[in-house]
């Protein structure tokens, strides 16, 4: 994983965001299935309070941190977001 992506990964992880490294993607993924104390991502927006967020169903803090490191996320499946360079 590139240095800037690793920094974003670590920052999100410290906040409790469910992030995972995967061998088949260049950077990392953000799970929409492991929302415990806080809803970080919710594809169907059933439980999400982030319906009006910049990316609907995605916690605004995720978007903020990814933009800080010139990254963005898009839905790979309803189960998670995949992170790429901006």
Helices and strands as residue ranges (DSSP letters): H 3-15, E 19-21, E 28-31, H 60-68, E 71-77, E 80-85
